[in-house]
């Protein structure tokens, strides 16, 4: 629930609203099999089985935004909106994850069709794609060129997207990781600067 709210507050995309995945990392390296179980149920299950319970002190530290959301924000939302906010946010996360996965798959399939023989992205073909698909292709191209994913924000992708959708002779766009994007002869070129 906190992850969904943090994503909303940042104005992040649908992937950010997907919450924490039960399986993530390369080859499913990270697994969270009890993610769907609430804290009280997990605690009771441990106590019944005489398993030690450990509480991460960060979860109660108001210095962290996530902790403040958990202890102040979510109770305020439940008070204002009624019970079930956490469950509704969990459903939103799952629906968002399904949508993001579908859009990622669509973008992966579409990417080959927008590249020319030398592998550069064709602006006219990118322009014809839905914005959500096009932005995913642009983001992947920037990351492949060396832009760190964690430093590549929506505003960066929007600037590059304007090279496709609002071309007015703009110059080079600087991206994190010393990557540059520019339009050359109807092609989008994203490379190390």
Short mmCIF file of the C-alpha atoms (twelve columns), coordinates in Angstrom:
data_MODEL
# 
_entry.id   MODEL 
# 
loop_
_atom_site.group_PDB 
_atom_site.id 
_atom_site.type_symbol 
_atom_site.label_atom_id 
_atom_site.label_alt_id 
_atom_site.label_comp_id 
_atom_site.label_asym_id 
_atom_site.label_seq_id 
_atom_site.Cartn_x 
_atom_site.Cartn_y 
_atom_site.Cartn_z 
_atom_site.pdbx_PDB_model_num 
ATOM 1   C CA . UNK A 1   0.000   0.000   0.000   1 
ATOM 2   C CA . UNK A 2   2.791   2.403   0.898   1 
ATOM 3   C CA . UNK A 3   4.599   1.735   -2.375  1 
ATOM 4   C CA . UNK A 4   1.483   2.579   -4.390  1 
ATOM 5   C CA . UNK A 5   0.968   5.829   -2.454  1 
ATOM 6   C CA . UNK A 6   4.628   6.789   -2.805  1 
ATOM 7   C CA . UNK A 7   4.401   6.183   -6.565  1 
ATOM 8   C CA . UNK A 8   1.281   8.348   -6.778  1 
ATOM 9   C CA . UNK A 9   2.928   11.134  -4.789  1 
ATOM 10  C CA . UNK A 10  6.000   11.105  -7.061  1 
ATOM 11  C CA . UNK A 11  3.853   11.184  -10.177 1 
ATOM 12  C CA . UNK A 12  5.529   8.008   -11.353 1 
ATOM 13  C CA . UNK A 13  4.339   5.724   -14.086 1 
ATOM 14  C CA . UNK A 14  2.227   2.624   -13.848 1 
ATOM 15  C CA . UNK A 15  5.206   0.380   -13.016 1 
ATOM 16  C CA . UNK A 16  5.735   2.403   -9.842  1 
ATOM 17  C CA . UNK A 17  2.080   1.844   -8.914  1 
ATOM 18  C CA . UNK A 18  2.614   -1.901  -9.240  1 
ATOM 19  C CA . UNK A 19  3.894   -2.162  -5.700  1 
ATOM 20  C CA . UNK A 20  6.407   -4.736  -4.636  1 
ATOM 21  C CA . UNK A 21  6.462   -7.864  -6.770  1 
ATOM 22  C CA . UNK A 22  6.289   -11.329 -5.205  1 
ATOM 23  C CA . UNK A 23  9.150   -12.369 -7.517  1 
ATOM 24  C CA . UNK A 24  11.771  -9.977  -8.887  1 
ATOM 25  C CA . UNK A 25  15.418  -9.699  -9.824  1 
ATOM 26  C CA . UNK A 26  17.382  -11.568 -12.453 1 
ATOM 27  C CA . UNK A 27  15.921  -15.032 -12.862 1 
ATOM 28  C CA . UNK A 28  13.457  -14.487 -9.998  1 
ATOM 29  C CA . UNK A 29  16.293  -14.124 -7.505  1 
ATOM 30  C CA . UNK A 30  14.178  -12.271 -4.946  1 
ATOM 31  C CA . UNK A 31  11.065  -14.019 -3.670  1 
ATOM 32  C CA . UNK A 32  8.469   -12.699 -1.263  1 
ATOM 33  C CA . UNK A 33  6.031   -15.595 -0.785  1 
ATOM 34  C CA . UNK A 34  4.220   -13.981 2.147   1 
ATOM 35  C CA . UNK A 35  3.682   -10.573 0.583   1 
ATOM 36  C CA . UNK A 36  -0.079  -11.102 0.404   1 
ATOM 37  C CA . UNK A 37  -0.295  -11.868 4.147   1 
ATOM 38  C CA . UNK A 38  -0.892  -8.928  6.473   1 
ATOM 39  C CA . UNK A 39  1.488   -8.241  9.361   1 
ATOM 40  C CA . UNK A 40  -0.895  -9.419  12.109  1 
ATOM 41  C CA . UNK A 41  -1.573  -12.759 10.414  1 
ATOM 42  C CA . UNK A 42  2.147   -13.351 9.858   1 
ATOM 43  C CA . UNK A 43  2.903   -12.482 13.484  1 
ATOM 44  C CA . UNK A 44  0.198   -14.872 14.762  1 
ATOM 45  C CA . UNK A 45  1.463   -17.677 12.502  1 
ATOM 46  C CA . UNK A 46  4.978   -17.229 13.890  1 
ATOM 47  C CA . UNK A 47  3.754   -17.221 17.481  1 
ATOM 48  C CA . UNK A 48  1.664   -20.384 16.963  1 
ATOM 49  C CA . UNK A 49  4.730   -22.137 15.558  1 
ATOM 50  C CA . UNK A 50  7.064   -20.716 18.228  1 
ATOM 51  C CA . UNK A 51  9.079   -18.871 15.620  1 
ATOM 52  C CA . UNK A 52  10.860  -15.698 16.667  1 
ATOM 53  C CA . UNK A 53  9.323   -12.444 15.422  1 
ATOM 54  C CA . UNK A 54  11.640  -9.628  14.438  1 
ATOM 55  C CA . UNK A 55  10.424  -6.108  13.771  1 
ATOM 56  C CA . UNK A 56  12.605  -3.967  11.537  1 
ATOM 57  C CA . UNK A 57  13.123  -0.722  13.494  1 
ATOM 58  C CA . UNK A 58  13.031  1.261   10.244  1 
ATOM 59  C CA . UNK A 59  9.349   0.382   9.906   1 
ATOM 60  C CA . UNK A 60  8.544   2.455   12.999  1 
ATOM 61  C CA . UNK A 61  11.024  5.298   12.435  1 
ATOM 62  C CA . UNK A 62  9.182   8.513   11.442  1 
ATOM 63  C CA . UNK A 63  12.358  9.719   9.717   1 
ATOM 64  C CA . UNK A 64  11.323  7.506   6.799   1 
ATOM 65  C CA . UNK A 65  8.469   8.561   4.521   1 
ATOM 66  C CA . UNK A 66  7.269   4.975   4.151   1 
ATOM 67  C CA . UNK A 67  6.998   4.640   7.938   1 
ATOM 68  C CA . UNK A 68  5.073   7.908   8.249   1 
ATOM 69  C CA . UNK A 69  2.695   6.729   5.534   1 
ATOM 70  C CA . UNK A 70  2.147   3.424   7.318   1 
ATOM 71  C CA . UNK A 71  1.524   4.943   10.749  1 
ATOM 72  C CA . UNK A 72  -0.093  8.275   9.866   1 
ATOM 73  C CA . UNK A 73  -1.175  8.374   6.219   1 
ATOM 74  C CA . UNK A 74  -2.924  5.024   5.879   1 
ATOM 75  C CA . UNK A 75  -4.875  5.397   9.145   1 
ATOM 76  C CA . UNK A 76  -5.967  8.884   8.022   1 
ATOM 77  C CA . UNK A 77  -7.096  7.477   4.658   1 
ATOM 78  C CA . UNK A 78  -9.025  4.673   6.366   1 
ATOM 79  C CA . UNK A 79  -10.646 7.214   8.666   1 
ATOM 80  C CA . UNK A 80  -11.656 9.413   5.727   1 
ATOM 81  C CA . UNK A 81  -12.589 6.669   3.257   1 
ATOM 82  C CA . UNK A 82  -13.512 3.729   5.452   1 
ATOM 83  C CA . UNK A 83  -11.947 0.320   5.965   1 
ATOM 84  C CA . UNK A 84  -10.378 -1.529  3.079   1 
ATOM 85  C CA . UNK A 85  -7.982  1.129   1.768   1 
ATOM 86  C CA . UNK A 86  -4.939  -1.147  2.115   1 
ATOM 87  C CA . UNK A 87  -6.700  -3.985  0.288   1 
ATOM 88  C CA . UNK A 88  -7.886  -1.612  -2.458  1 
ATOM 89  C CA . UNK A 89  -4.337  -0.300  -2.925  1 
ATOM 90  C CA . UNK A 90  -3.083  -3.894  -3.132  1 
ATOM 91  C CA . UNK A 91  -5.660  -4.594  -5.881  1 
ATOM 92  C CA . UNK A 92  -4.558  -1.418  -7.669  1 
ATOM 93  C CA . UNK A 93  -0.958  -2.618  -7.478  1 
ATOM 94  C CA . UNK A 94  -1.841  -5.990  -9.025  1 
ATOM 95  C CA . UNK A 95  -3.916  -4.428  -11.812 1 
ATOM 96  C CA . UNK A 96  -1.128  -1.920  -12.488 1 
ATOM 97  C CA . UNK A 97  1.458   -4.716  -12.591 1 
ATOM 98  C CA . UNK A 98  -0.647  -6.643  -15.114 1 
ATOM 99  C CA . UNK A 99  -1.039  -3.537  -17.288 1 
ATOM 100 C CA . UNK A 100 2.653   -2.629  -17.047 1 
ATOM 101 C CA . UNK A 101 3.676   -6.191  -17.943 1 
ATOM 102 C CA . UNK A 102 1.393   -6.107  -21.003 1 
ATOM 103 C CA . UNK A 103 2.741   -2.729  -22.135 1 
ATOM 104 C CA . UNK A 104 6.333   -3.900  -21.614 1 
ATOM 105 C CA . UNK A 105 5.649   -6.978  -23.762 1 
ATOM 106 C CA . UNK A 106 3.995   -4.844  -26.458 1 
ATOM 107 C CA . UNK A 107 6.978   -2.474  -26.480 1 
ATOM 108 C CA . UNK A 108 9.440   -5.372  -26.722 1 
ATOM 109 C CA . UNK A 109 7.558   -6.732  -29.744 1 
ATOM 110 C CA . UNK A 110 7.186   -3.315  -31.382 1 
ATOM 111 C CA . UNK A 111 10.824  -2.329  -30.951 1 
ATOM 112 C CA . UNK A 112 12.089  -4.471  -33.832 1 
ATOM 113 C CA . UNK A 113 9.547   -2.912  -36.188 1 
ATOM 114 C CA . UNK A 114 10.703  0.658   -35.501 1 
ATOM 115 C CA . UNK A 115 14.420  0.052   -36.081 1 
ATOM 116 C CA . UNK A 116 16.019  0.606   -39.473 1 
ATOM 117 C CA . UNK A 117 18.630  -1.714  -41.039 1 
ATOM 118 C CA . UNK A 118 21.417  -0.099  -38.971 1 
ATOM 119 C CA . UNK A 119 19.442  -0.452  -35.735 1 
ATOM 120 C CA . UNK A 120 18.488  3.222   -35.320 1 
ATOM 121 C CA . UNK A 121 14.981  4.127   -34.231 1 
ATOM 122 C CA . UNK A 122 12.741  5.562   -36.956 1 
ATOM 123 C CA . UNK A 123 10.848  8.595   -35.668 1 
ATOM 124 C CA . UNK A 124 7.835   8.208   -37.992 1 
ATOM 125 C CA . UNK A 125 7.288   4.624   -36.889 1 
ATOM 126 C CA . UNK A 126 7.761   5.556   -33.218 1 
ATOM 127 C CA . UNK A 127 5.269   8.417   -33.647 1 
ATOM 128 C CA . UNK A 128 2.636   5.926   -34.870 1 
ATOM 129 C CA . UNK A 129 2.835   3.914   -31.631 1 
ATOM 130 C CA . UNK A 130 0.740   4.636   -28.542 1 
ATOM 131 C CA . UNK A 131 2.670   6.975   -26.200 1 
ATOM 132 C CA . UNK A 132 2.997   4.356   -23.435 1 
ATOM 133 C CA . UNK A 133 4.612   1.898   -25.839 1 
ATOM 134 C CA . UNK A 134 6.811   4.519   -27.505 1 
ATOM 135 C CA . UNK A 135 8.122   5.832   -24.168 1 
ATOM 136 C CA . UNK A 136 9.050   2.312   -23.086 1 
ATOM 137 C CA . UNK A 137 11.080  1.818   -26.267 1 
ATOM 138 C CA . UNK A 138 12.823  5.176   -25.748 1 
ATOM 139 C CA . UNK A 139 13.552  4.364   -22.097 1 
ATOM 140 C CA . UNK A 140 14.991  0.946   -22.991 1 
ATOM 141 C CA . UNK A 141 17.176  2.526   -25.711 1 
ATOM 142 C CA . UNK A 142 18.523  5.083   -23.210 1 
ATOM 143 C CA . UNK A 143 19.304  2.375   -20.657 1 
ATOM 144 C CA . UNK A 144 20.946  0.223   -23.336 1 
ATOM 145 C CA . UNK A 145 23.119  3.227   -24.253 1 
ATOM 146 C CA . UNK A 146 24.338  3.475   -20.652 1 
ATOM 147 C CA . UNK A 147 21.853  5.718   -18.871 1 
ATOM 148 C CA . UNK A 148 21.326  4.372   -15.324 1 
ATOM 149 C CA . UNK A 149 17.693  3.273   -14.904 1 
ATOM 150 C CA . UNK A 150 17.462  4.747   -11.406 1 
ATOM 151 C CA . UNK A 151 18.530  8.176   -12.624 1 
ATOM 152 C CA . UNK A 152 16.392  8.199   -15.768 1 
ATOM 153 C CA . UNK A 153 13.199  10.054  -14.864 1 
ATOM 154 C CA . UNK A 154 9.932   10.707  -16.693 1 
ATOM 155 C CA . UNK A 155 11.056  14.252  -17.523 1 
ATOM 156 C CA . UNK A 156 14.067  12.849  -19.399 1 
ATOM 157 C CA . UNK A 157 11.898  10.490  -21.432 1 
ATOM 158 C CA . UNK A 158 9.409   13.302  -22.141 1 
ATOM 159 C CA . UNK A 159 12.212  15.491  -23.529 1 
ATOM 160 C CA . UNK A 160 13.389  12.711  -25.809 1 
ATOM 161 C CA . UNK A 161 9.781   11.941  -26.787 1 
ATOM 162 C CA . UNK A 162 9.398   15.549  -27.997 1 
ATOM 163 C CA . UNK A 163 12.139  14.811  -30.531 1 
ATOM 164 C CA . UNK A 164 9.620   12.363  -32.011 1 
ATOM 165 C CA . UNK A 165 6.286   14.082  -31.416 1 
ATOM 166 C CA . UNK A 166 7.157   17.787  -31.427 1 
ATOM 167 C CA . UNK A 167 10.164  18.108  -33.696 1 
ATOM 168 C CA . UNK A 168 11.180  21.762  -34.145 1 
ATOM 169 C CA . UNK A 169 14.896  21.355  -34.739 1 
ATOM 170 C CA . UNK A 170 15.828  20.786  -31.089 1 
ATOM 171 C CA . UNK A 171 19.433  20.028  -30.328 1 
ATOM 172 C CA . UNK A 172 21.013  17.274  -28.306 1 
ATOM 173 C CA . UNK A 173 19.249  16.129  -25.125 1 
ATOM 174 C CA . UNK A 174 21.597  15.185  -22.290 1 
ATOM 175 C CA . UNK A 175 20.552  12.151  -20.275 1 
ATOM 176 C CA . UNK A 176 22.043  10.661  -17.095 1 
ATOM 177 C CA . UNK A 177 25.186  8.577   -17.556 1 
ATOM 178 C CA . UNK A 178 26.640  10.909  -20.194 1 
ATOM 179 C CA . UNK A 179 24.136  9.612   -22.732 1 
ATOM 180 C CA . UNK A 180 22.809  11.924  -25.442 1 
ATOM 181 C CA . UNK A 181 19.723  11.719  -27.600 1 
ATOM 182 C CA . UNK A 182 19.204  13.570  -30.852 1 
ATOM 183 C CA . UNK A 183 17.195  13.412  -34.015 1 
ATOM 184 C CA . UNK A 184 19.191  12.906  -37.197 1 
ATOM 185 C CA . UNK A 185 17.581  12.473  -40.596 1 
ATOM 186 C CA . UNK A 186 14.283  11.166  -39.240 1 
ATOM 187 C CA . UNK A 187 16.055  8.789   -36.874 1 
ATOM 188 C CA . UNK A 188 16.348  8.931   -33.089 1 
ATOM 189 C CA . UNK A 189 19.958  8.370   -32.084 1 
ATOM 190 C CA . UNK A 190 20.673  7.615   -28.413 1 
ATOM 191 C CA . UNK A 191 24.332  7.016   -27.570 1 
ATOM 192 C CA . UNK A 192 27.150  7.737   -25.171 1 
ATOM 193 C CA . UNK A 193 28.117  11.411  -25.421 1 
# 
